[in-house]
């Protein structure tokens, strides 16, 4: 019985993740999730009493991986540009594996009364990036740009193509595999921009 319950819950969470990532909160229906999970709606409500509760669970899960784990990099004696190169590489790789993630998170945090969702985002990494940026500026290793605008620009260069994925695929006449290849090559493209912007 326990194995059946675990299996059913896993099916629900897998289906909910697909529906929420594709359709967002407002466009998703519990019936669609139940149909995709292969269960009836009553059983879905038995496990998760409301769409809000199910959505919150999926958001928590996805928000926790919105940015790659890079805490270990800040414990090493690395220059900001080296840290940022690895961040860009890991972030693009993460988004290739979760292409709906940026749009899902942005749509959610722009909903009315979204403060509880915003608090769940792992923003500590961005703060550490700004601190590393300021340290290298003070040592004359990089140009004294506005750190907030610079970090916003780098994250935007990484995430925006995934939010505009259908448009980019149309412009480039690209398949899913083509888009993945384009995003993989984007790593060195963004790293090159970073070098040009930051080198004194």
Secondary structure as UniProt FT lines:
FT   HELIX           2..23
FT   TURN            24..27
FT   HELIX           30..37
FT   HELIX           41..47
FT   HELIX           51..63
FT   TURN            64..65
FT   HELIX           71..75
FT   HELIX           80..97
FT   TURN            98..100
FT   HELIX           101..109
FT   TURN            112..113
FT   HELIX           115..118
FT   TURN            119..120
FT   HELIX           124..138
FT   TURN            139..140
FT   HELIX           147..163
FT   HELIX           165..172
FT   HELIX           176..198
//
